Each structure stands twice: as C-alpha cells, then as structure tokens.
Amino acid sequence: MKINFLGADQNVTGSKHLIQTNGYNLLLDCGFYQGKRADSNKLNSTLPFEAKDINAVILSHAHLDHCGTLPILVKNGFEGKIYCTPATAEIAKYIMLDAAEIQKQDALYFNKHVENPADQIYPIYSEQDVLNAVKHFETIDYFKHSNQWTVLNDNLRFKLYDAGHILGSAIIYVEIKEGDPSASSGQVIKTLAFTGDLGRDNSPILPAPQYIEEDVHTLITECTYGDKNHNPISDATGNFRGAITTVIKNKGKIIVPAFSLGRTQDIIYILHKLINQKAIPTIPIYIDSPLAEKITDIFPKYVTDFNGNFQKDFGYRGASPFLLNNITYVRTIEESKSLNNKPGPMMIISASGMCEGGRVLHHLKNNIENPQNIILITGYQAENTLGRKIQENVSPIKIYGKEYNIRAQVKTLHEFSAHADQNDLSSYISHVKNLQKLFLVHTELPQATIFKDLMEKSHPGLPIEIPTMGQSFEV
Ligand SMILES: [Zn+2]
C-alpha cells in the first residue's frame, strides 16, 4: 500500500491523503486549503491527482479544511461515493455552500477594485457544484451504533470510530488485504487508521475520542497541538467573567470570532451553564452567523452522541441548551449592521473563526480601534490569517483594504480548542495496539518536531515521519 500525503502536511489545512492498494485509489478527506488568497486559489482549483481515478472518498469530518474541495473533485469527474457519518453529511453541505458564497462575495469585492480585467478572480466553485458533490454522500454510522464494517471490495473494508472533535467527526479505520493468497508469500492484512482531527478528553459537549479496538499497523494522526497542553475548560469561567465584567464597566463590546461549527455551540453551552449557575453576569449575546444557526439546529438530533456531562446538565432536552433569553440569533444583514449602533455591553459571536471572511470582519472593523472593547480569540489561528495577526497584535491590520490599529484588548482563550493537546495525543497513541509506523500530519513543523521527539522517547524504535506535501510512503 502506498500513502500519498497531499495536504495538511507540515501545515494545518487542506487535508488530503491518498491510499493506493491493489489498483484501488481511496482518498481520505478532500480539504480546502485556507491561507493567502493566491496560494489558496492555486491549491484549491486544481487537484494533485486525476479526479476520475479516485474510487472512493472517506470523509473524516465536516470542517472545510477536510471537506472543502469535494465540489472540485466531483466537477473534475469523480464518480464514486463519499462516505461519512450522517451528521457530517448534513453539516458538510452547509459548510461547502457557505464556502461557495464566500468565494462569490470575495470575487465580487476583489474585482470591484482591480483595474486590469486580467487580474480578476473567480469563485473556485459554485452552489451548484456543492449540490452535485453532496449527491455522492453515502452515510455510514459510527461502528459503535451500526456494528458493521463497510466493504469497498474483497480486499478493503473500513469502519468509523467517534473522534470527539466536532459533531459527526470520525476516526477512519481501514483494513487492507494485499498479496496473492495462492502465492508462497501469501496474503497479508495491513491496517491503517487516520484520526482526522482528534477531540479532547474533556470537551464541553462531545465525548473523548474512541480508542481503536484492533491493531493499527500505520497511524496517521493529526498533531495540531503536539507542543502544548490546553487549559482545562473550567478556566473559561474566570476568563468569561473577567471579559464580561470589563465590558459592563466600559459599556464595551466583546467580539468573539468563532467557527460556526463546534466552537459557537461550545461557547453557547458553556455560557448557558455559567448563567444558570449565576457564575457570570448576564449581558446580551448575539450569534451573528446564519451558518452557526443552521448548524446549531442540527445538534439536538444527535444529542445521544453527546458526553455524560452534557446529559447531566441538560438531559436529552432537544434544542434548549442552545436557547437562552439573552441570546439573539441575528439573521439579516440589516440586523447585523444595527449591532454597530447599539450601545454595549454586549457579546457578538460571529464567523469566520480565523477572521478570513464573514460578518465578523464588519464587527472587527467597527470595534477593534476602541480600547473599551475586547476581542476574544477562541480558536486556532493558522499562519497568515487575519486572526493570527490580531492574536499576535500585529498592528495595523487590513480589513477590506483599509488599515486599522488594534486598540481593543485582545485575549486568547486556549481552553476552547476542539483538538487533542499534547497529553491527549500521547495518551491516545499509547492506547494504539501493535503500532508499526506513525505519521504526524495537520501540524506546523515546530509543533510536529516537539511531538516527534516526545514520541521517540516513549516509543523507542517506532518509525515516525512528518511528511511534506507530495511525499509518498510504501507501508
Ligand atoms: Zn477539524
């Protein structure tokens, strides 16, 4: 079997791994590269393989950097099935439609400001391309629910474990038979697991990642936070209380750039819990992301997949954990703009999470120069994103071509990560049975190097690779 590393290698975006065995081409994830516009356009509009040569795709989860180039794959002639969990199928559709809309708006805006028609940019895919892609979805339940493998051919079958990262996220476990049973060398069974993105042991809503019961000869694991440990989620209480108390005093606003998927629901759940416990003062909270509202509506359908703490706090009560008197879901652009004229204190939770587009840009533009306000970063900010610049206080920043000085306080809450931290990753890998080869992906090189050193100490003799994009390995 040959593993081709084609994305999220020494970076955290554009996840793509091609497994080639017995003439079968299995693609694990087909993610969108998020970064500088020029790089992103180039890396997303073409694929590093012939789309029609791919037999099947297994999608680990619905984040754009894992599913976002499926429309390109289908547009270029892919005819197979895209396997994923039912929640992933529902969410990925919204995520990709949102991406198509962002590309459309981005091109409209950009082209207004270019003089030479040759410099115009175009959306990489359209809403119709997304709708064509989702027709290829074939939903597969977690093995814990179905107790069934999915057979791709006589030599290849897989099952999905719960990754606990976002709703519907899966660890993909593949069993491959290679060799000729009638030959003297016989047939060998090889096993491979791809973590996708791995959740934490103590997430607010989701359970810890499931351990794999079988042997895993080759593990491809994400390693976003291979270098550090997160603060416990309970620390968020003090940070929220501090930020809210400050803006009550200042009559300011807290702007929270948050991923519409996962992070927004985690924050609502935590705030709801803290308000119920009277642990934080109540201020108006606006969820200004139509996408977040659509995704939040999906959550109650899968409440049985949530963790024990959630069940204890809210039981199996449908949507109620995500509804609260002081929370307003902002729908129209007019409502969103009107927030600018409303006096603080208030909290505005808006997308995109890395400040690369979406309504949060307007809120940042209007609030980032005011020292009464707080920008609360709650998620991973990839290199070269506006979110990373704000997080690192690289002032001035540019929004829609205009410069703004960062005068608001910028705070980062690390406790909200949906990714396993160093301890979680080490512990997860220590539970993997019969591991023979480890690949570290979905990570930047410094983090990967620190984690590799740690793994070399705890697993002496285990071959560990940090692949570069385009690198292939026979296993
Ligand atoms: Zn993810």
Residues whose N, C-alpha, C, O or C-beta is under 5 A from the ligand:
A	BS01	ZN	H63 D197
